[in-house]
Amino acid sequence: MALKNISNVLTSLNLLCGFSAIFLAFEGKILYAFYFVVLGLIFDLLDGRVARALKISSKFGIEFDSMADLITFGVAPSMILYNAFLKHVEFGKIIAFVQTLAVAIRLSRFNVGSSEKPKEYFEGMSSPMGAFFLSSAVLIVDLYKFSFPYFEIIFTVFVFAVGFLEVSNIKFRSFKEVKFSPYFLFIPPVLLWLLIFKQKLFLILVFIAVSAYIIYNVVFENYGKGLHIRHYLKGRRASTGLLDDGRGKSKDGVSSGEARSRHN
């Protein structure tokens, strides 16, 4: 019984992180609110992997996870955005609401066609990515005190653009098929060190990383079929063995890609 509920406990911790982030945002502790969004992502990643590893996935777990994600990656970033610099902006509440609405729509759409098996691609940018992209941009502007003409208009367009990417039909690689590598063990300590001692650098790296992720998926996974670099990158990605792109050989020596093409 304990093992059956372990993924729900992790989901509850994700929900607690989102709940805490909202309160911290209203207290003006924007950076700490972002930290709790980051912590929520860790619990969100763990609950899905644990559920699949223990084969305890359920419809309840999927719905509960979506409720937690809506709070942590929808409502919390909206509150971070609002309390950072939209309190005195006309229609500020509506602008902040865009992220919450986008996450609610994409999670509902995901649940309608949900599967217990990890998918190679998301339809639309994932809600954690959207939350990180939006929150990191808010904090960079807040910490560096950026000010430029038409800032409110430009940032409003940015918020709507993030929401559009989340509810769009653009394919975004999920990386749920990434195979474990010992090199990954170095990533958490480095990120933790940056998070504690180099917050500004961490936020800039997050913003750059998500920007690169968006550009890669939009250009090379969706609209770059005619670009030679796209095919080169796919070949390099398969050769590393980190991603299971369905390029493995079956028992008769035929690749899964070839099998699909023959079937079609």
Secondary structure, 3 states (H helix, E strand, C coil): CHHHHHHHHHHHHHHHHHHHHHHHHHCCCHHHHHHHHHHHHHHHHHHHHHHHHHCCCCHHHHHHHHHHHHHHHHHHHHHHHHHHHCCCCCCHHHHHHHHHHHHHHHHHHHHHCCCCCCCCEEECCCHHHHHHHHHHHHHHHHHHCCCCCCHHHHHHHHHHHHHHHHHCCCEEECCCCECCCHHHHHHHHHHHHHHHHCHHHHHHHHHHHHHHHHHHHHHHHHCCCCCHHHHHHHHHHHHHCCECCCCCECCCCCEHHHHHHHHC
